[in-house]
Amino acid sequence: MDEFIKYFSRAERAANVAREKIESAKTQGLAKLDLSDLDLVEIPAELFEIAGQIEHLILDDNKLTYIPDDFAKLRNLKHLSIRGNEIQDLPANFGGLKSLKKLYLGYNTISEFPDSITELQNLEMLNAAGNILSSLPENFGNLKSLEKLSLHDNLIEKLPLSIGDLPNLRELYLDSNNLKKFPLELAKLPNLKELILSGNEFENLPNDLSGFVSLQELVLDENRLEELPAALAECVSLRLISVAGNPIREGGIPKEIFGKKYLKVEE
């Protein structure tokens, strides 16, 4: 009983501090609100009384387990960070945050995204590293404004075909997942410059990778590769290939790759 009282007291103190910060933001007309590291177990309802005012909201390192449906009222929110909580899922109406440009969801326990996340047409950066995602919505390619996607340290086994429909994606981090087959649809990304795929389970790569017209850096460390395809030499923008921690056999890196003076290979 004493432990319950202590827990309730801490939660109430955290909520009171948050309410004070919200009231201060309201009084001063602030667009940015930082409620991080307060031990919050739920989001105070007072936040949604100034929903149209807030553009930048930080809720990192609390003890939140869910995001309420009222979150969709934050119609002008451009930057949201809720890293380091205990959130298991996002509300079905999460796509209502139409103004959102940057979204940080890292290090929670999210197992799947609601389909509505693909309605965030202004989203430029999504970081959901350190969750337990095993897949992405089939229509993930609807996020046409996305430039940077960080999904490392999840459980992803397969990517949707629509992942190749992201015209502005420049950086993609998929290290430390459960990918077994190289997702060739990534070669359809016209502006992809950095692709991090270390810590997966690739045993080989496709023979035709010429679609990577903009790729500059390809990191494949800690997979199961014994050789690289000569086709990598046809990736005209490629400057770095890293294969450290792979069982690359002797002669497994073709002379076509070593013959490119501007292309560095790290083993």
TAVENLIN-V823467 format. One record per residue. N is the residue number from 1. RES is the residue in one letter. PSI is psi in whole degrees, -180 to 180 (999 if undefined). Layout:
BEGIN
n,res,psi
N,RES,PSI
N,RES,PSI
END
This chain:
BEGIN
n,res,psi
1,M,-42
2,D,-39
3,E,-38
4,F,-42
5,I,-42
6,K,-42
7,Y,-45
8,F,-39
9,S,-43
10,R,-42
11,A,-39
12,E,-40
13,R,-43
14,A,-43
15,A,-39
16,N,-42
17,V,-43
18,A,-42
19,R,-38
20,E,-41
21,K,-39
22,I,-44
23,E,-39
24,S,-43
25,A,-40
26,K,-47
27,T,-40
28,Q,-6
29,G,33
30,L,143
31,A,-15
32,K,134
33,L,122
34,D,110
35,L,31
36,S,154
37,D,47
38,L,-4
39,D,30
40,L,135
41,V,-14
42,E,159
43,I,124
44,P,139
45,A,-24
46,E,-25
47,L,-39
48,F,-6
49,E,-19
50,I,31
51,A,-41
52,G,-12
53,Q,-32
54,I,128
55,E,-22
56,H,113
57,L,127
58,I,123
59,L,25
60,D,151
61,D,50
62,N,-157
63,K,36
64,L,137
65,T,-11
66,Y,161
67,I,123
68,P,158
69,D,-28
70,D,-13
71,F,-30
72,A,-13
73,K,-15
74,L,64
75,R,-20
76,N,8
77,L,125
78,K,-28
79,H,121
80,L,127
81,S,121
82,I,40
83,R,152
84,G,41
85,N,-156
86,E,33
87,I,130
88,Q,-30
89,D,169
90,L,151
91,P,153
92,A,-26
93,N,21
94,F,-29
95,G,-6
96,G,-12
97,L,68
98,K,-23
99,S,-4
100,L,130
101,K,-35
102,K,129
103,L,118
104,Y,115
105,L,10
106,G,147
107,Y,55
108,N,-153
109,T,44
110,I,125
111,S,-20
112,E,156
113,F,146
114,P,150
115,D,-28
116,S,-14
117,I,-25
118,T,0
119,E,0
120,L,77
121,Q,-18
122,N,2
123,L,123
124,E,-27
125,M,127
126,L,121
127,N,112
128,A,34
129,A,152
130,G,35
131,N,-158
132,I,38
133,L,135
134,S,-13
135,S,175
136,L,158
137,P,145
138,E,-31
139,N,31
140,F,-27
141,G,-4
142,N,-12
143,L,69
144,K,-21
145,S,-6
146,L,128
147,E,-31
148,K,129
149,L,118
150,S,111
151,L,22
152,H,157
153,D,51
154,N,-158
155,L,29
156,I,127
157,E,-25
158,K,146
159,L,148
160,P,152
161,L,-30
162,S,-7
163,I,-24
164,G,2
165,D,26
166,L,91
167,P,-22
168,N,2
169,L,126
170,R,-32
171,E,131
172,L,121
173,Y,110
174,L,24
175,D,152
176,S,56
177,N,-162
178,N,33
179,L,128
180,K,-31
181,K,131
182,F,125
183,P,94
184,L,-22
185,E,-18
186,L,-25
187,A,-9
188,K,-6
189,L,107
190,P,-23
191,N,11
192,L,123
193,K,-32
194,E,122
195,L,114
196,I,114
197,L,22
198,S,156
199,G,33
200,N,-153
201,E,35
202,F,130
203,E,-20
204,N,167
205,L,155
206,P,154
207,N,-23
208,D,106
209,L,20
210,S,-14
211,G,-17
212,F,76
213,V,-24
214,S,-7
215,L,127
216,Q,-32
217,E,124
218,L,114
219,V,118
220,L,24
221,D,151
222,E,47
223,N,-152
224,R,29
225,L,134
226,E,-17
227,E,165
228,L,146
229,P,143
230,A,-22
231,A,-21
232,L,-27
233,A,-16
234,E,-6
235,C,97
236,V,-24
237,S,-8
238,L,129
239,R,-20
240,L,131
241,I,125
242,S,125
243,V,28
244,A,140
245,G,11
246,N,153
247,P,54
248,I,121
249,R,166
250,E,129
251,G,7
252,G,-13
253,I,110
254,P,153
255,K,-25
256,E,-34
257,I,-48
258,F,-22
259,G,-11
260,K,110
261,K,-31
262,Y,-6
263,L,119
264,K,133
265,V,123
266,E,122
267,E,999
END
